[in-house]
Amino acid sequence: MGWLYQQAIKRAFFRLDPEHAHEVAVNALARLGRVRPLCALLERVHRLDPALHRPVEAFGLKFPNAVGLAAGFDKNGRAWPAAAALGFGHVEIGTVTFHAQPGNPRPRAFRYPAEQAVINRMGFNNDGAAALAAHLAQFTGPRSIPLGINLGKSKITSLDQATEDYLGSFRLLADQADYVAVNVSSPNTPGLRELQDASWLKPLLAALVAENQARVAAGKPRRPLLLKIAPDLTFPQIDAALQVIADLRLDGIIATNTTLARPGFFATVNEAGGLSGAPVRRRATEIINYIARATAGRLPIIGVGGIMDEEAAGEKLDAGATLVQLYTGLIYRGPFFAAEVARALGQRQRI
C-alpha cells in the first residue's frame, strides 16, 4: 500500500490545494469509519500479536501500540472511527475550542515536499465544543483504541477569560474523552502561547484539575490531563512548566507542537505559521530527552515532531517518550504509515 500511495495516490493528492487534499482525506476516512466490517478487518490485519507484544500503558490507559494520530488532522471528530483500521493505537481529535470559529483566512497550509515539511496557520478552525460533544455522543459502546480530545482557547476569548473558555470545553467533552490534552502551544492563535508562562499556566491547569476532581466527587470517572508544549520554549521555560505539572500532578506532557523557527531552507520562506515535519525532528527529540531526564522518566511523554520514518519514531522512544504521534508523516508516507511505524516499534518491544 505504501508503494501504491507513493506512485499514484500521492501524486493525485499533491495536485490539490493542501487544505482541499486534507478535506478529501477526512471525508474518505469518515466514510470508511461507517463501514464497520471493513474497519474491523483492517484493524485485525494491523493489530500487533498480543502473544508477542504487551499493550503500552500510560496515565492509566492501555494502548495496543505506541503510535497515535496527532491533533490537527481530525478537528471535528469525523475521521477517528477509522483510525484503528489504519494501524493507530490511539487518536487525538481537535484542537477544539469552546466557541465555533472559522480559523484564519485561506490559503493557510503549504507543503514543501523537498523538505518533507508543512507550514500551517489554520487557526483552530472547528465547529466548537458543543457540536463535537453532540457528535461524539452518537458513538456508543467500547472503543478499541483510546480517544484523546485536544482543547484550545477560542480566538475571541481574552487571556484573562481563557480559564473559563477551557473549562467550558472540558465540561462539555470530558465524558467523551479517554484523556484530555490542554493545548497552549499553537502559534496560530494570537496570544495563546503566553499561556505557557507559569503565571498563566498554573491557574489554568489548577482550574482544570479542580474540575476533574469535581467529576470524581459527582461519581464520574477522572480524565487524565496532559499539557502540550511548543518546541520554541527555552529549557528554563520548560522547567517552569514541569514544576507546574509536578505541583498539580498532571498525568503527562505532549512534546511538541509546530515551531515558529525557520531553520535552513525556511529562512527565506515568507509564510507565517507553524512549521512541522522533518525540520522539527531534532528539536522535538531534544526536548523529549530533556523532559525525560528532568523528571527521571516518571512523567509520561507523548513525542511528536518530525516522525517521517520508522527510525525517527524509534528515536523519540529512545529519548524517553512513552508514545508517539504522527500527522505530517501521513502526508508524505500515506494512510498506512502508522501501521508500518507500529510494527517497527513493536519489534523493539517484543515480550
C-alpha positions in Angstrom: 0.0 0.0 0.0 2.9 2.3 0.7 4.2 1.8 -2.8 0.8 2.5 -4.3 0.5 5.7 -2.4 3.9 6.9 -3.4 3.4 6.1 -7.1 -0.2 7.1 -7.7 -2.4 8.4 -4.8 0.2 10.9 -3.5 0.6 12.4 -6.9 -3.1 13.0 -7.2 -3.3 14.5 -3.7 -0.4 16.8 -4.3 -2.1 18.3 -7.3 -4.7 19.6 -4.9 -4.5 22.6 -2.7 -3.2 21.2 0.7 -6.3 22.1 2.6 -8.6 20.6 -0.1 -6.5 17.4 -0.1 -6.9 17.3 3.7 -10.6 17.6 3.4 -10.7 14.8 0.8 -8.8 12.6 3.2 -11.0 13.4 6.2 -14.1 12.7 4.1 -12.7 9.4 2.9 -11.9 8.2 6.4 -15.3 9.4 7.7 -16.9 7.1 5.0 -14.5 4.3 5.9 -15.4 4.6 9.6 -19.0 3.9 8.7 -18.2 0.6 7.1 -17.6 -1.3 10.4 -16.9 -4.8 8.9 -14.1 -3.4 6.7 -12.7 -1.3 9.6 -12.7 -4.4 11.8 -10.9 -6.4 9.1 -8.2 -3.8 8.6 -7.8 -3.4 12.3 -7.2 -7.2 12.7 -4.7 -7.1 9.8 -2.7 -4.2 11.5 -3.0 -5.4 15.1 0.2 -6.4 16.8 0.2 -10.0 18.0 -0.8 -9.8 21.7 1.2 -13.0 22.4 4.3 -11.1 21.4 3.6 -7.5 22.3 2.2 -6.1 25.5 0.0 -3.0 25.4 1.7 0.3 26.1 0.4 1.5 29.5 0.4 5.2 30.3 -1.6 7.6 32.6 -4.0 4.7 33.5 -4.8 3.7 29.9 -3.8 0.8 27.7 -2.7 1.4 24.1 -2.5 -1.5 21.6 0.6 0.1 20.1 2.7 3.2 20.7 1.6 5.2 17.6 -1.1 7.8 17.7 -2.8 10.3 15.3 -1.9 13.8 16.4 -4.3 16.6 16.9 -4.9 18.8 13.9 -6.0 16.2 11.4 -9.5 15.4 12.7 -10.6 18.7 14.3 -14.3 17.9 14.4 -14.2 14.2 15.2 -15.3 12.9 11.9 -12.4 10.5 10.9 -11.4 9.0 14.2 -13.6 5.8 14.0 -11.3 4.7 11.1 -8.0 5.4 13.0 -7.6 1.9 14.3 -8.1 0.5 10.8 -5.1 2.5 9.7 -3.0 1.0 12.4 -3.1 3.7 15.0 -3.0 2.8 18.7 -4.7 6.0 19.8 -6.2 9.1 18.2 -6.3 12.7 19.4 -9.1 14.9 17.9 -9.3 18.6 17.9 -8.0 21.1 18.5 -11.5 22.1 19.6 -12.4 25.5 21.1 -15.4 26.4 23.2 -16.7 28.8 20.5 -17.0 27.6 16.9 -14.7 29.5 14.7 -13.7 29.6 11.0 -9.9 29.9 11.6 -7.6 32.1 9.6 -8.1 33.2 6.0 -7.2 30.9 3.2 -4.7 29.9 1.9 -3.3 28.7 5.3 -1.5 25.4 4.6 1.6 25.0 2.5 3.6 21.8 1.6 7.3 21.7 1.0 7.9 18.2 -0.4 11.7 18.5 -0.9 12.0 19.4 2.8 9.3 16.9 3.9 7.6 19.7 5.7 4.4 21.7 6.1 3.7 25.3 7.3 0.1 25.9 8.5 -1.7 28.8 10.1 -5.1 27.2 10.3 -6.1 29.0 13.5 -8.1 26.3 15.3 -10.9 26.1 12.6 -13.6 23.9 14.2 -17.3 23.6 14.9 -17.0 24.2 18.6 -17.1 22.1 21.7 -20.9 21.7 21.9 -21.1 20.4 18.4 -18.3 18.0 18.9 -19.9 16.7 22.2 -23.2 16.1 20.4 -21.4 14.3 17.5 -19.4 12.1 19.8 -22.4 11.2 21.9 -23.7 9.3 18.9 -20.9 6.7 19.2 -21.7 4.2 21.9 -20.0 1.0 23.0 -16.4 0.2 23.8 -13.5 1.7 21.8 -10.6 -0.4 20.6 -8.2 2.5 21.0 -8.1 5.4 23.4 -9.6 8.7 22.2 -7.9 12.0 23.3 -9.5 15.4 22.9 -7.3 18.4 22.5 -8.6 21.7 23.9 -7.6 25.2 22.8 -8.6 28.7 23.5 -11.2 30.5 21.4 -9.8 33.4 19.4 -12.4 35.8 20.6 -11.7 34.9 24.3 -9.2 37.2 26.0 -6.3 35.8 28.0 -7.9 36.8 31.3 -11.0 34.7 30.4 -9.0 31.8 29.0 -9.6 29.6 32.0 -13.4 29.7 31.7 -13.1 29.1 28.0 -11.1 25.8 28.6 -13.3 24.8 31.5 -16.4 25.2 29.2 -14.9 22.9 26.7 -13.8 20.4 29.3 -17.2 20.3 30.9 -18.8 19.6 27.5 -16.3 17.0 26.4 -14.8 15.1 29.3 -17.5 12.5 29.3 -16.4 11.5 25.7 -12.7 11.6 26.2 -10.3 8.9 27.4 -7.8 11.7 28.1 -7.7 15.5 27.6 -4.8 17.5 26.1 -4.5 21.2 27.0 -3.1 23.0 24.0 -1.4 26.3 24.9 1.3 26.0 22.2 -0.2 26.6 18.8 1.4 29.6 17.1 -1.7 30.5 15.1 -4.0 32.0 17.8 -2.8 35.4 18.9 -1.5 35.4 22.5 -2.1 31.7 23.0 1.5 30.8 23.7 1.6 33.3 26.6 -0.5 30.7 28.5 2.7 28.6 28.7 4.1 31.1 31.1 3.7 29.7 34.7 1.8 32.8 35.8 -1.0 32.0 33.4 -0.4 28.2 33.2 -0.8 27.3 36.8 -4.2 28.9 37.5 -5.5 27.5 34.2 -4.3 23.9 34.9 -5.3 24.2 38.6 -8.9 25.0 37.5 -9.0 22.0 35.2 -7.6 19.7 37.9 -10.3 21.0 40.3 -13.0 20.4 37.7 -11.6 16.9 37.2 -11.8 16.3 40.9 -15.4 17.6 40.9 -16.2 14.9 38.3 -15.0 12.2 40.7 -17.0 13.7 43.6 -20.1 13.5 41.3 -19.4 9.8 40.6 -17.9 10.3 37.1 -14.5 9.0 36.0 -11.4 11.2 36.3 -9.8 12.0 33.0 -6.0 12.1 32.5 -4.8 15.6 31.8 -1.8 16.3 29.6 -0.2 19.6 28.6 1.0 20.2 25.0 4.0 22.5 24.7 5.9 24.3 21.9 9.3 23.4 20.6 10.3 27.0 20.9 10.4 27.1 24.7 13.7 27.6 26.4 14.9 25.0 28.9 14.2 27.3 31.8 10.7 27.8 30.5 10.3 24.0 30.2 11.5 23.7 33.8 8.8 26.1 34.9 6.1 24.2 33.1 7.4 20.9 34.6 7.2 22.4 38.0 3.5 23.4 37.4 2.8 19.9 36.2 4.5 18.4 39.3 2.7 20.7 41.7 -0.7 19.9 40.2 0.1 16.2 39.5 -0.8 16.3 35.8 -0.7 13.0 34.1 1.7 13.7 31.2 3.1 16.0 28.6 2.9 16.2 24.8 6.2 17.4 23.2 5.9 19.1 20.9 3.7 21.3 18.7 4.8 23.1 15.5 7.6 25.6 15.5 8.0 29.3 14.6 11.7 28.7 13.9 12.8 28.8 10.3 15.9 26.6 10.0 17.9 26.1 6.8 15.8 26.4 3.7 13.0 28.0 5.6 15.0 31.1 6.4 13.9 32.5 3.0 10.3 31.3 3.2 7.9 34.1 3.7 4.9 32.3 5.1 3.6 32.8 8.7 2.5 29.8 10.8 3.8 26.7 12.4 6.4 24.5 10.7 6.1 20.8 11.0 7.7 17.7 9.5 11.4 16.8 9.2 12.8 20.2 10.2 11.2 19.8 13.7 12.6 16.3 14.3 15.8 17.2 16.1 14.4 19.9 18.4 11.4 17.8 19.4 13.7 14.9 20.3 16.0 17.2 22.3 13.0 18.5 24.3 11.7 14.9 24.9 15.1 13.9 26.2 15.4 17.0 28.4 12.0 16.3 30.0 12.7 12.6 30.5 16.0 13.5 32.3 14.5 16.3 34.3 11.6 14.1 35.6 13.8 10.9 35.9 11.5 9.2 33.5 8.5 9.5 35.8 6.3 11.7 33.6 4.7 10.0 30.6 5.7 11.8 27.4 3.9 11.7 24.0 6.6 12.5 21.4 5.6 14.5 18.4 7.6 16.2 15.7 9.4 15.2 12.6 8.4 11.5 12.5 8.8 10.9 8.8 10.1 7.3 9.1 10.4 4.4 11.5 13.8 5.5 12.6 12.6 8.9 13.7 9.8 7.2 15.8 12.3 4.9 17.5 14.5 8.0 18.2 11.6 9.5 20.2 11.2 6.4 22.3 15.0 6.2 22.9 14.9 9.9 24.1 12.3 9.0 26.7 8.8 9.1 25.0 6.2 6.5 26.0 4.1 7.1 23.0 4.5 8.9 19.7 2.1 10.8 17.4 2.1 11.4 13.6 0.5 13.9 11.3 2.8 15.4 8.7 4.3 12.0 8.1 1.0 10.7 6.8 1.0 13.3 4.1 4.3 12.1 2.8 4.2 8.4 3.6 0.5 7.5 3.1 -2.5 6.3 5.2 -0.9 3.1 6.5 2.3 4.8 7.7 1.1 4.4 11.3 0.8 0.6 10.8 4.4 0.5 9.4 5.7 2.5 12.4 3.7 0.5 14.9 5.2 -2.8 13.5 8.7 -1.4 13.6 8.3 -0.1 17.2 6.7 -3.4 18.1 9.8 -5.3 17.2 11.6 -3.3 19.8 9.1 -4.1 22.5 8.5 -7.8 22.0 7.8 -9.8 25.1 
